[in-house]
Amino acid sequence: MSVASTFVGSSRSSSFNLGAYLDARSRAINRALDRFLPTARTKPGTIHRAMRYSLFAGGKRIRPALCLAAAEACGGQVQAAMALACAVECIHTYSLIHDDLPAMDDDDFRRGKPTNHKVFGEGIAILAGDALLTQAFEIAAQAKGWPRHPHRTIFQELTRAAGSLQLIAGQVADLEGEGKSVSAGQLRYIHERKTSALLCCAVRLGGMSANCTPAQLSALTDFGYHVGLAFQVIDDILDVTQTSEQLGKTAGKDHAAKKATYPAILGLDRSRKIALQLTNKAYSALRPFKGRAVALEALARYLLERDR
């Protein structure tokens, strides 16, 4: 029996054309990112080429797509959420560039291409990550702000998710846990911060761009938290079940580095059940939207069933 066979998603999400939705959203996101970033010819050209190399390396744009879908679920407009969606993608890409560095995960491939430091060198890769993180806030500043969610709230949301209590905390705990015995609770702490925090932030920002109500924001937070954890559990599973060619990055790196993962601690079958349980909780969180969150529902299913 497949993991998805007991997914509680509605018939709406299973019939929703997610492929077409993601294609359209990815094109719009890429056009916006291209406008927001300095051109590759802008001096100093090396840093802008490095930034663009990783940002346009072929990612699936899941986080910005979730941001836009959350805005739609709350009755908002895609264009109003676009700056925030792009800001989140810049933060995500910066984290990948730094994640791949020799001092961190030391990976040679990302999204099927040589990692940033393999192309531009470690120094430029560090600076490209720094620049993308900074660029994210310049982009977010172009959002207009909303009555319930002014600019101060938007910036607090981004800084909290990317800072030392969330994204960076997860990476620190991940590094410190290598080669050590890590409990399931400690592993959940890592995944909550390293992956779920920024994904949840993307969903929350989408809602904020629609001037969402406190109840809507609470529902989106619940959704983002659970789908973000499920995303990382599936990532752990794929690291041991897929090839490097399928993943677009080096397979088996977590096992080789003796990293704590769900399959390593709980086994594959239990890990798959946990991913399903988390996804069902994420789906259930969308009930208050009464059918208006079909894109989020479909994305939750996609993230559960993905193979790379």
ZAVO-156165 format. One record per residue (C-alpha): residue number from 1; residue in one letter; x, y, z. Coordinates in nm, 2 decimals. Layout:
% residues N
NODE   pos   code       xx       yy       zz
NODE   NUM      A        X        Y        Z
...
END
This chain:
% residues 308
NODE   pos   code       xx       yy       zz
NODE     1      M     0.00     0.00     0.00
NODE     2      S     0.14     0.34    -0.10
NODE     3      V     0.19     0.62     0.15
NODE     4      A    -0.06     0.83    -0.03
NODE     5      S    -0.33     0.57    -0.03
NODE     6      T    -0.47     0.69     0.31
NODE     7      F    -0.42     1.06     0.24
NODE     8      V    -0.73     1.25     0.35
NODE     9      G    -0.72     1.51     0.08
NODE    10      S    -1.04     1.60    -0.10
NODE    11      S    -1.14     1.51    -0.45
NODE    12      R    -1.08     1.88    -0.54
NODE    13      S    -0.71     1.85    -0.47
NODE    14      S    -0.67     1.53    -0.66
NODE    15      S    -0.84     1.67    -0.97
NODE    16      F    -0.66     2.01    -0.95
NODE    17      N    -0.41     2.06    -1.23
NODE    18      L    -0.11     2.12    -1.01
NODE    19      G     0.14     2.08    -1.29
NODE    20      A    -0.01     2.37    -1.49
NODE    21      Y    -0.05     2.57    -1.17
NODE    22      L     0.32     2.53    -1.07
NODE    23      D     0.44     2.60    -1.43
NODE    24      A     0.24     2.92    -1.44
NODE    25      R     0.35     3.03    -1.10
NODE    26      S     0.71     2.94    -1.16
NODE    27      R     0.73     3.15    -1.47
NODE    28      A     0.58     3.44    -1.29
NODE    29      I     0.81     3.40    -1.00
NODE    30      N     1.12     3.37    -1.23
NODE    31      R     1.02     3.69    -1.41
NODE    32      A     0.98     3.87    -1.09
NODE    33      L     1.31     3.75    -0.95
NODE    34      D     1.48     3.86    -1.27
NODE    35      R     1.34     4.21    -1.22
NODE    36      F     1.43     4.23    -0.86
NODE    37      L     1.79     4.12    -0.89
NODE    38      P     2.08     4.32    -1.04
NODE    39      T     2.17     4.20    -1.39
NODE    40      A     2.47     3.97    -1.44
NODE    41      R     2.64     4.26    -1.61
NODE    42      T     2.60     4.49    -1.31
NODE    43      K     2.94     4.56    -1.14
NODE    44      P     3.08     4.36    -0.97
NODE    45      G     2.96     4.11    -1.23
NODE    46      T     3.11     3.80    -1.05
NODE    47      I     2.88     3.83    -0.75
NODE    48      H     2.57     3.89    -0.95
NODE    49      R     2.65     3.60    -1.18
NODE    50      A     2.70     3.38    -0.87
NODE    51      M     2.37     3.50    -0.71
NODE    52      R     2.18     3.43    -1.03
NODE    53      Y     2.35     3.10    -1.09
NODE    54      S     2.20     2.94    -0.78
NODE    55      L     1.87     3.14    -0.79
NODE    56      F     1.80     3.03    -1.14
NODE    57      A     1.94     2.67    -1.12
NODE    58      G     1.60     2.51    -1.18
NODE    59      G     1.44     2.49    -0.84
NODE    60      K     1.07     2.39    -0.81
NODE    61      R     0.98     2.72    -0.64
NODE    62      I     0.78     2.54    -0.38
NODE    63      R     0.81     2.80    -0.11
NODE    64      P     0.71     3.10    -0.32
NODE    65      A     0.43     2.89    -0.48
NODE    66      L     0.30     2.81    -0.13
NODE    67      C     0.31     3.18    -0.05
NODE    68      L     0.11     3.27    -0.35
NODE    69      A    -0.14     2.99    -0.29
NODE    70      A    -0.19     3.10     0.07
NODE    71      A    -0.26     3.45    -0.06
NODE    72      E    -0.53     3.31    -0.30
NODE    73      A    -0.68     3.10    -0.02
NODE    74      C    -0.74     3.42     0.18
NODE    75      G    -0.89     3.61    -0.12
NODE    76      G    -0.58     3.80    -0.20
NODE    77      Q    -0.40     3.87    -0.53
NODE    78      V    -0.09     3.70    -0.66
NODE    79      Q     0.08     4.02    -0.75
NODE    80      A     0.04     4.16    -0.40
NODE    81      A     0.22     3.86    -0.26
NODE    82      M     0.49     3.83    -0.52
NODE    83      A     0.76     4.04    -0.35
NODE    84      L     0.72     3.84    -0.03
NODE    85      A     0.73     3.51    -0.23
NODE    86      C     1.05     3.62    -0.40
NODE    87      A     1.21     3.73    -0.07
NODE    88      V     1.15     3.39     0.08
NODE    89      E     1.30     3.22    -0.23
NODE    90      C     1.62     3.44    -0.20
NODE    91      I     1.65     3.33     0.17
NODE    92      H     1.60     2.97     0.08
NODE    93      T     1.87     2.99    -0.20
NODE    94      Y     2.11     3.16     0.03
NODE    95      S     2.07     2.88     0.28
NODE    96      L     2.14     2.62     0.01
NODE    97      I     2.45     2.79    -0.11
NODE    98      H     2.59     2.80     0.25
NODE    99      D     2.46     2.45     0.32
NODE   100      D     2.67     2.31     0.04
NODE   101      L     3.00     2.47     0.15
NODE   102      P     3.28     2.24     0.25
NODE   103      A     3.25     2.37     0.61
NODE   104      M     2.89     2.26     0.62
NODE   105      D     2.75     1.97     0.41
NODE   106      D     3.03     1.97     0.16
NODE   107      D     2.82     1.89    -0.15
NODE   108      D     2.93     1.90    -0.51
NODE   109      F     2.59     1.91    -0.68
NODE   110      R     2.26     2.10    -0.62
NODE   111      R     1.96     2.07    -0.86
NODE   112      G     2.17     1.86    -1.09
NODE   113      K     2.44     2.12    -1.14
NODE   114      P     2.77     2.19    -0.97
NODE   115      T     2.72     2.38    -0.64
NODE   116      N     2.80     2.75    -0.62
NODE   117      H     3.14     2.71    -0.46
NODE   118      K     3.25     2.45    -0.72
NODE   119      V     3.18     2.71    -0.99
NODE   120      F     3.28     3.04    -0.83
NODE   121      G     3.50     2.94    -0.53
NODE   122      E     3.42     2.93    -0.16
NODE   123      G     3.48     3.31    -0.11
NODE   124      I     3.24     3.42    -0.38
NODE   125      A     2.98     3.15    -0.28
NODE   126      I     2.98     3.28     0.08
NODE   127      L     2.93     3.64    -0.05
NODE   128      A     2.66     3.53    -0.29
NODE   129      G     2.47     3.37    -0.01
NODE   130      D     2.52     3.68     0.20
NODE   131      A     2.40     3.90    -0.09
NODE   132      L     2.09     3.69    -0.15
NODE   133      L     1.99     3.71     0.22
NODE   134      T     2.03     4.09     0.21
NODE   135      Q     1.85     4.11    -0.12
NODE   136      A     1.55     3.93     0.03
NODE   137      F     1.49     4.23     0.27
NODE   138      E     1.53     4.48    -0.01
NODE   139      I     1.27     4.29    -0.21
NODE   140      A     1.03     4.25     0.09
NODE   141      A     1.05     4.63     0.14
NODE   142      Q     0.87     4.67    -0.19
NODE   143      A     0.56     4.50    -0.05
NODE   144      K     0.30     4.77     0.04
NODE   145      G     0.21     4.65     0.39
NODE   146      W    -0.15     4.59     0.50
NODE   147      P    -0.37     4.72     0.78
NODE   148      R    -0.34     4.40     0.99
NODE   149      H     0.01     4.33     0.88
NODE   150      P     0.23     4.64     0.84
NODE   151      H     0.59     4.64     0.72
NODE   152      R     0.72     4.59     1.08
NODE   153      T     0.53     4.27     1.11
NODE   154      I     0.65     4.15     0.77
NODE   155      F     1.01     4.21     0.85
NODE   156      Q     0.97     4.05     1.19
NODE   157      E     0.83     3.74     1.02
NODE   158      L     1.12     3.71     0.78
NODE   159      T     1.39     3.78     1.04
NODE   160      R     1.25     3.54     1.29
NODE   161      A     1.23     3.25     1.04
NODE   162      A     1.58     3.31     0.90
NODE   163      G     1.75     3.39     1.23
NODE   164      S     1.93     3.22     1.51
NODE   165      L     1.62     3.08     1.67
NODE   166      Q     1.49     2.91     1.36
NODE   167      L     1.67     2.84     1.03
NODE   168      I     2.02     2.90     1.17
NODE   169      A     1.93     2.71     1.49
NODE   170      G     1.83     2.41     1.29
NODE   171      Q     2.16     2.42     1.09
NODE   172      V     2.36     2.45     1.41
NODE   173      A     2.18     2.16     1.58
NODE   174      D     2.22     1.96     1.26
NODE   175      L     2.60     2.02     1.25
NODE   176      E     2.64     1.95     1.62
NODE   177      G     2.44     1.62     1.59
NODE   178      E     2.66     1.47     1.32
NODE   179      G     2.80     1.13     1.44
NODE   180      K     2.62     1.15     1.77
NODE   181      S     2.32     0.97     1.91
NODE   182      V     2.02     1.20     1.85
NODE   183      S     1.67     1.13     1.99
NODE   184      A     1.35     1.16     1.78
NODE   185      G     1.27     1.47     1.98
NODE   186      Q     1.60     1.63     1.90
NODE   187      L     1.56     1.54     1.53
NODE   188      R     1.22     1.70     1.53
NODE   189      Y     1.37     2.02     1.67
NODE   190      I     1.62     2.03     1.38
NODE   191      H     1.36     1.97     1.12
NODE   192      E     1.12     2.23     1.27
NODE   193      R     1.38     2.49     1.24
NODE   194      K     1.59     2.40     0.94
NODE   195      T     1.30     2.33     0.71
NODE   196      S     0.96     2.39     0.85
NODE   197      A     1.02     2.74     0.98
NODE   198      L     1.09     2.90     0.64
NODE   199      L     0.82     2.70     0.47
NODE   200      C     0.57     2.81     0.74
NODE   201      C     0.69     3.17     0.70
NODE   202      A     0.62     3.16     0.33
NODE   203      V     0.26     3.05     0.39
NODE   204      R     0.21     3.30     0.66
NODE   205      L     0.34     3.58     0.45
NODE   206      G     0.10     3.48     0.17
NODE   207      G    -0.19     3.52     0.41
NODE   208      M    -0.05     3.85     0.54
NODE   209      S    -0.04     3.99     0.18
NODE   210      A    -0.42     3.93     0.17
NODE   211      N    -0.47     4.11     0.50
NODE   212      C    -0.58     3.78     0.64
NODE   213      T    -0.77     3.76     0.97
NODE   214      P    -0.61     3.61     1.29
NODE   215      A    -0.81     3.29     1.24
NODE   216      Q    -0.69     3.25     0.88
NODE   217      L    -0.33     3.32     0.99
NODE   218      S    -0.36     3.06     1.26
NODE   219      A    -0.49     2.80     1.02
NODE   220      L    -0.21     2.88     0.77
NODE   221      T     0.05     2.85     1.05
NODE   222      D    -0.09     2.50     1.14
NODE   223      F    -0.08     2.40     0.78
NODE   224      G     0.27     2.54     0.71
NODE   225      Y     0.42     2.38     1.03
NODE   226      H     0.29     2.03     0.95
NODE   227      V     0.36     2.04     0.57
NODE   228      G     0.71     2.17     0.64
NODE   229      L     0.79     1.88     0.87
NODE   230      A     0.65     1.63     0.63
NODE   231      F     0.86     1.79     0.35
NODE   232      Q     1.18     1.72     0.55
NODE   233      V     1.08     1.37     0.65
NODE   234      I     1.02     1.29     0.28
NODE   235      D     1.36     1.45     0.21
NODE   236      D     1.52     1.21     0.46
NODE   237      I     1.35     0.92     0.30
NODE   238      L     1.45     1.02    -0.06
NODE   239      D     1.81     1.05     0.05
NODE   240      V     1.83     0.68     0.11
NODE   241      T     1.58     0.55    -0.16
NODE   242      Q     1.68     0.76    -0.46
NODE   243      T     1.99     0.80    -0.68
NODE   244      S     2.19     1.11    -0.72
NODE   245      E     2.06     1.15    -1.07
NODE   246      Q     1.70     1.14    -0.95
NODE   247      L     1.76     1.39    -0.67
NODE   248      G     1.98     1.63    -0.85
NODE   249      K     2.22     1.62    -0.56
NODE   250      T     2.44     1.36    -0.39
NODE   251      A     2.23     1.08    -0.26
NODE   252      G     2.33     0.91     0.07
NODE   253      K     2.51     1.21     0.20
NODE   254      D     2.32     1.21     0.53
NODE   255      H     2.40     0.85     0.60
NODE   256      A     2.77     0.90     0.50
NODE   257      A     2.80     1.20     0.73
NODE   258      K     2.62     1.01     1.01
NODE   259      K     2.35     1.27     1.02
NODE   260      A     2.03     1.21     1.22
NODE   261      T     1.74     1.14     0.99
NODE   262      Y     1.40     0.99     1.04
NODE   263      P     1.49     0.66     0.85
NODE   264      A     1.81     0.63     1.05
NODE   265      I     1.63     0.67     1.39
NODE   266      L     1.28     0.52     1.32
NODE   267      G     1.32     0.32     1.00
NODE   268      L     1.17     0.37     0.65
NODE   269      D     0.82     0.24     0.72
NODE   270      R     0.77     0.44     1.04
NODE   271      S     0.91     0.75     0.86
NODE   272      R     0.66     0.71     0.58
NODE   273      K     0.37     0.68     0.83
NODE   274      I     0.49     1.00     1.00
NODE   275      A     0.51     1.19     0.68
NODE   276      L     0.15     1.08     0.60
NODE   277      Q     0.02     1.18     0.95
NODE   278      L     0.19     1.52     0.92
NODE   279      T     0.04     1.58     0.57
NODE   280      N    -0.31     1.48     0.69
NODE   281      K    -0.28     1.73     0.98
NODE   282      A    -0.17     2.00     0.73
NODE   283      Y    -0.47     1.92     0.51
NODE   284      S    -0.70     1.93     0.81
NODE   285      A    -0.58     2.27     0.90
NODE   286      L    -0.73     2.41     0.58
NODE   287      R    -1.09     2.32     0.67
NODE   288      P    -1.17     2.68     0.77
NODE   289      F    -1.11     2.79     0.41
NODE   290      K    -1.41     2.58     0.30
NODE   291      G    -1.27     2.48    -0.04
NODE   292      R    -1.08     2.80    -0.12
NODE   293      A    -0.74     2.64    -0.05
NODE   294      V    -0.75     2.38    -0.32
NODE   295      A    -0.40     2.48    -0.45
NODE   296      L    -0.26     2.44    -0.09
NODE   297      E    -0.43     2.10    -0.07
NODE   298      A    -0.28     1.99    -0.40
NODE   299      L     0.06     2.11    -0.29
NODE   300      A     0.04     1.91     0.03
NODE   301      R    -0.04     1.60    -0.17
NODE   302      Y     0.24     1.67    -0.41
NODE   303      L     0.50     1.72    -0.14
NODE   304      L     0.40     1.39     0.02
NODE   305      E     0.42     1.19    -0.31
NODE   306      R     0.72     1.35    -0.47
NODE   307      D     1.02     1.14    -0.57
NODE   308      R     1.29     1.41    -0.57
END
